[in-house]
Amino acid sequence: MNLSKEEERKHFFFKHRLANGEIREVEVHSGPIRFGDSEMLYSHVQDITDRKLLENRLQNSEEKYRKLVENINDVIYEVDSTGIIKCKSSPIYKILGYTSDEMTGSSFIDFVGSSSVTLLERLALLDEKSELENEYQLFKKSGELCWVRLSTKGDL
């Protein structure tokens, strides 16, 4: 109760030792409650050990795949249904010369040269086909055009 009063918190995370010596992660919601002339502490304790293990596994998995995407030589990108770039892997900067801020939130079509009509037509086919491949010209930051091969998949 003192910790709850001192820190003016009602929500805590602890490592709790069970009678058998096992350590468990717990989440505690506590607060004072008046009962007659006495002030008592109520606590709701929930074992979150399994949840924490799953969160750690998920975080490790996300980190593993983030590193994989960052270190792959191919470009991996995501655009939304309107063609706005949501994310892309780092090789795109080496190829086109744009920074993350310059590309994120921009339309993919802004970077496509004369093949933009063809690209839009092909992307419309993603409803019918699961994957499309073709070559397109993209504008580099310098204004030069470079040829790239795109392998595109619809929503995963």
N, C-alpha and C positions, 0 to 999 in steps of 0.2 A: 504494500500500500504506500510505503514511503517513496519508492521509486516512481509510482504513478503520480503522487503528489508533487515530488521534487521536480520531475521533468514535465509535469502537466501533460502526460501522455496516457492514452488508454489502449494503445496497441503496441505489442512487443513481439520480438522473435527471440527465442532462447534455444540453447542446446540443453536438453533435459536428460538426466541419467535415470534410467529405470531401476527398479529394485535388483534386477539381474545384472546390472552394470552396463547394459546397452545404452548408447547415446542416441537420442532421437531429436529431430528438429521439431519445435513446437511454435505455434502462433498463439498468442494470448491476447484476449480482449478483457480489460479490467476496468474497474471503476469503483468509487465509493458508493455505498448505499446506506441509508439511515434505517435503522430498525429500533424503534422506540427512542431511547436516549443514547443508543450506541451507534457508532459509525463502523460499518464493516466493509470488507472488500469482496466484491463478486469478481469471479474470473471464469472466462470460458476458454478452455485450453483445447487446441486441436493439433493432433499429430500431422505434420506436413512433410515428414521425411520422404515419403514416396513422391510427392509433388516436387520437392526440391531436387531429388535425383533426376526426375524427368526434365525439369527445367535446365539442369546442368547438362544433360545429354543433348537437349535441343540446342543449347548455346554452343556446345562443342561441335555439333553437326553444322550449325550455321557458320561457325568460324572456319571449319574445314572447307566447306563449299565456297565461302567467300574468298578464301585464299586460293582455291582452285581456279575460280573465275578470274581473280586478279592476276594470276600467273600464267594463264593459258595464252598461247600466241594468237588464237582466233578471237574474233570479236563476238561477244555475246551481248545482246541488247534486248530491251523490252520497250515496246510502244503500246499505247492504249488504242482503243478502237477508233480514235480520231487521228491517230498518227503522231501523237505527242510522245516524245522520248521520255521514258520513266527512269531507265537506268541503262548503263552500258559498261562493258569491261574496259580496262585501261589500254589495251592495244589500239583502240580507236583513236586515242590522242596521238600515238606515234604515226598512225597512218594519215589522219586528216589534220592534225595540228590544233584541234580545238580543246579547250579546257572543259572540265565537267560542267562548270556553271554556264558556259556558252552553249552547251548542247542540251542539258537537262531542261525540260519544259518547252523545248523548241519542237517544231514539226519536223518529222523525218524528211518530208518532201523538200524542206529548205536546203537539204544537203544533196539532193538527187539532181543530176543534170538533166539532159534532154530525155532521159528514159523515165521521167516521173509518170507519164501517162501509162506506159507499159507496166511500171511497178504497181500503180494503183489498180490497174485491171487484173494483174496477177494476184494481188492481195485480196481482191474481192472473191477470188476462187478458193480461198482458204476454207470457206464454209463447205465446199465440195471435196476438197483434197486435204489430207493431213499435213503435207509438206510440199513446198515449192522451192525450186532452185533456178537461178538465172543470174546473168551478169549485168551489172549496172554501172553507170558512171556516177561518182560522188564528187562533190566539190571539196577541195582542201581549203583550209583557212587562207592559204596563199592565193586562191582563185584558180589554181590548177585543177584539172579533172583527173581522177584516177579510177581505173577499172577495179571492181570488186565482184566476187561471187557471193551471192546471198542465198543461204539455205534458211527458209522461213517456215516456222511451224505456227499453227494457231494456238489458241489457249491450251495450256497444259493441264 
